[in-house]
Amino acid sequence: MYRYRCGLCETTSLPVRTWSEVLTERDQHRQRMHAGHIPDGEQLLRQHQPGRPTDTRATVWIILIAGTLLILLILRH
């Protein structure tokens, strides 16, 4: 998911699914609000999707800790 952010207008678009859609959103905003000019502070944002890890380091740490606990549990028996 992506969003277009205009820093000059201080507005952010609704989320769209594809990169192509966010570029269209940007182009339409530029034409509507800025006569085709590029506003200062413009951003194309990638929105975090729930359920998808954003930090692989955290996932690796969780796996390492879980593996260590499992080994300790097995060794105790």
Accessible surface in RSA format (square Angstrom, percent):
REM  Atomic radii and reference values for relative SASA: ProtOr
REM  Chains: A
REM  Algorithm: Lee & Richards
REM  Probe-radius: 1.40
REM  Slices: 20
REM RES _ NUM      All-atoms   Total-Side   Main-Chain    Non-polar    All polar
REM                ABS   REL    ABS   REL    ABS   REL    ABS   REL    ABS   REL
RES MET A   1    60.91  31.5  54.31  35.9   6.60  15.7  44.73  38.0  16.19  21.4
RES TYR A   2    39.31  18.4  39.31  22.4   0.00   0.0  10.39   7.8  28.92  35.7
RES ARG A   3    71.54  30.0  71.54  36.5   0.00   0.0  11.24  15.4  60.29  36.5
RES TYR A   4     5.76   2.7   5.65   3.2   0.10   0.3   5.65   4.2   0.10   0.1
RES ARG A   5    68.44  28.7  68.44  34.9   0.00   0.0  10.56  14.4  57.88  35.1
RES CYS A   6     0.05   0.0   0.05   0.1   0.00   0.0   0.05   0.1   0.00   0.0
RES GLY A   7    27.32  33.7   0.00   N/A  27.32  33.7  14.41  39.5  12.91  28.9
RES LEU A   8   109.99  61.3  85.64  61.3  24.35  61.2  89.51  62.9  20.48  55.1
RES CYS A   9    43.52  32.9  17.55  19.6  25.96  61.0  15.39  39.0  28.12  30.3
RES GLU A  10   132.55  76.1 112.30  85.0  20.25  48.2  25.66  49.6 106.89  87.3
RES THR A  11    70.58  50.2  65.53  66.4   5.05  12.0  63.70  85.6   6.87  10.4
RES THR A  12    52.55  37.4  22.42  22.7  30.13  71.8  16.53  22.2  36.02  54.5
RES SER A  13    16.95  14.3   2.81   3.8  14.14  32.6  14.36  30.6   2.59   3.6
RES LEU A  14   147.40  82.1 142.25 101.8   5.15  13.0 142.30  99.9   5.11  13.7
RES PRO A  15    44.76  32.6  27.44  25.0  17.33  63.0  27.44  22.7  17.33 107.7
RES VAL A  16    30.04  19.8  25.68  23.2   4.36  10.5  30.04  26.1   0.00   0.0
RES ARG A  17   187.96  78.9 172.98  88.2  14.98  35.7  52.56  71.8 135.39  82.1
RES THR A  18    65.69  46.7  62.79  63.7   2.89   6.9  63.15  84.8   2.54   3.8
RES TRP A  19   122.34  49.1 119.11  57.7   3.22   7.6 102.40  54.6  19.94  32.3
RES SER A  20    75.01  63.4  69.50  92.7   5.51  12.7  36.98  78.7  38.03  53.3
RES GLU A  21    79.44  45.6  74.05  56.0   5.38  12.8  30.21  58.4  49.23  40.2
RES VAL A  22     0.03   0.0   0.03   0.0   0.00   0.0   0.03   0.0   0.00   0.0
RES LEU A  23    50.00  27.8  50.00  35.8   0.00   0.0  50.00  35.1   0.00   0.0
RES THR A  24    66.37  47.2  63.42  64.3   2.96   7.0  42.82  57.5  23.55  35.6
RES GLU A  25    49.00  28.1  47.86  36.2   1.14   2.7   1.67   3.2  47.34  38.6
RES ARG A  26    48.88  20.5  48.88  24.9   0.00   0.0   0.36   0.5  48.51  29.4
RES ASP A  27    62.66  43.9  61.10  60.8   1.56   3.7  26.35  62.0  36.31  36.2
RES GLN A  28    91.28  51.0  87.33  63.8   3.95   9.4  28.09  59.8  63.20  47.9
RES HIS A  29    15.46   8.4  15.46  10.7   0.00   0.0   6.31   6.5   9.15  10.7
RES ARG A  30    37.52  15.8  37.52  19.1   0.00   0.0   4.98   6.8  32.54  19.7
RES GLN A  31   124.59  69.7 110.05  80.4  14.54  34.6  43.87  93.4  80.73  61.2
RES ARG A  32   153.74  64.6 117.00  59.6  36.74  87.5  76.21 104.2  77.53  47.0
RES MET A  33   113.26  58.7  85.19  56.4  28.07  66.8  66.46  56.5  46.80  62.0
RES HIS A  34    29.10  15.9  18.20  12.7  10.90  27.9  17.32  17.8  11.78  13.7
RES ALA A  35    83.88  77.1  52.67  81.3  31.20  71.0  61.67  86.8  22.21  58.8
RES GLY A  36    30.27  37.3   0.00   N/A  30.27  37.3   8.51  23.4  21.75  48.7
RES HIS A  37   128.54  70.3 121.77  84.6   6.77  17.3  76.86  79.2  51.68  60.1
RES ILE A  38   118.58  67.5  96.03  71.5  22.55  54.3  96.03  69.1  22.55  61.2
RES PRO A  39     7.65   5.6   0.00   0.0   7.65  27.8   4.86   4.0   2.79  17.4
RES ASP A  40   115.07  80.6 106.86 106.4   8.22  19.4  34.09  80.2  80.98  80.8
RES GLY A  41    51.69  63.7   0.00   N/A  51.69  63.7  36.17  99.3  15.52  34.8
RES GLU A  42    43.16  24.8  17.71  13.4  25.45  60.6   6.85  13.3  36.31  29.6
RES GLN A  43    92.07  51.5  85.85  62.7   6.22  14.8  24.46  52.1  67.60  51.3
RES LEU A  44    54.60  30.4  25.53  18.3  29.07  73.1  25.53  17.9  29.07  78.2
RES LEU A  45    60.36  33.6  58.28  41.7   2.08   5.2  60.36  42.4   0.00   0.0
RES ARG A  46   175.60  73.7 144.86  73.8  30.75  73.2  50.45  69.0 125.15  75.8
RES GLN A  47    65.89  36.8  56.52  41.3   9.37  22.3  25.10  53.4  40.79  30.9
RES HIS A  48    97.57  53.3  77.33  53.8  20.23  51.8  66.75  68.8  30.82  35.9
RES GLN A  49    59.63  33.3  56.17  41.1   3.46   8.2  14.68  31.2  44.96  34.1
RES PRO A  50   125.25  91.3 103.09  94.0  22.16  80.6 106.14  87.6  19.11 118.8
RES GLY A  51    83.04 102.4   0.00   N/A  83.04 102.4  44.21 121.3  38.84  87.0
RES ARG A  52   131.36  55.2 126.95  64.7   4.41  10.5  42.75  58.4  88.61  53.7
RES PRO A  53    98.36  71.7  66.89  61.0  31.47 114.4  78.63  64.9  19.73 122.6
RES THR A  54   107.02  76.1  65.90  66.8  41.12  98.0  43.76  58.8  63.26  95.6
RES ASP A  55    57.32  40.2  51.07  50.8   6.25  14.8  24.57  57.8  32.75  32.7
RES THR A  56   101.79  72.4  99.12 100.5   2.67   6.4  70.46  94.6  31.33  47.4
RES ARG A  57   171.92  72.2 169.61  86.5   2.31   5.5  70.10  95.8 101.82  61.7
RES ALA A  58    48.15  44.3  41.45  64.0   6.70  15.2  47.49  66.9   0.66   1.7
RES THR A  59    51.09  36.3  49.80  50.5   1.28   3.1  44.60  59.9   6.49   9.8
RES VAL A  60    80.57  53.0  79.87  72.3   0.70   1.7  80.52  70.0   0.04   0.1
RES TRP A  61   159.65  64.1 159.65  77.3   0.00   0.0 131.75  70.2  27.90  45.3
RES ILE A  62   118.40  67.4 116.09  86.5   2.31   5.6 117.65  84.7   0.75   2.0
RES ILE A  63   113.16  64.4 109.11  81.3   4.05   9.8 111.19  80.1   1.98   5.4
RES LEU A  64    99.57  55.5  95.94  68.6   3.63   9.1  98.17  68.9   1.40   3.8
RES ILE A  65    96.54  54.9  94.43  70.3   2.12   5.1  96.53  69.5   0.02   0.0
RES ALA A  66    55.69  51.2  47.00  72.5   8.68  19.8  51.27  72.2   4.42  11.7
RES GLY A  67    28.62  35.3   0.00   N/A  28.62  35.3  27.74  76.1   0.89   2.0
RES THR A  68    75.30  53.6  72.28  73.3   3.03   7.2  48.41  65.0  26.89  40.7
RES LEU A  69   110.65  61.6 106.24  76.0   4.41  11.1 106.59  74.9   4.06  10.9
RES LEU A  70   103.48  57.6  99.88  71.5   3.60   9.0 102.95  72.3   0.53   1.4
RES ILE A  71   103.72  59.0 103.24  76.9   0.48   1.2 103.72  74.7   0.00   0.0
RES LEU A  72    94.71  52.7  94.24  67.4   0.47   1.2  94.27  66.2   0.44   1.2
RES LEU A  73    96.45  53.7  94.09  67.3   2.36   5.9  95.92  67.4   0.53   1.4
RES ILE A  74   112.07  63.8 101.60  75.7  10.47  25.2 105.04  75.6   7.04  19.1
RES LEU A  75   133.29  74.2 105.25  75.3  28.03  70.5 107.95  75.8  25.33  68.2
RES ARG A  76   202.65  85.1 165.76  84.5  36.88  87.8  54.71  74.8 147.93  89.7
RES HIS A  77   182.33  99.7 121.47  84.4  60.87 155.7 112.88 116.3  69.45  80.8
END  Absolute sums over single chains surface
CHAIN  1 A     6420.7       5421.0        999.7       3984.0       2436.7
END  Absolute sums over all chains
TOTAL          6420.7       5421.0        999.7       3984.0       2436.7
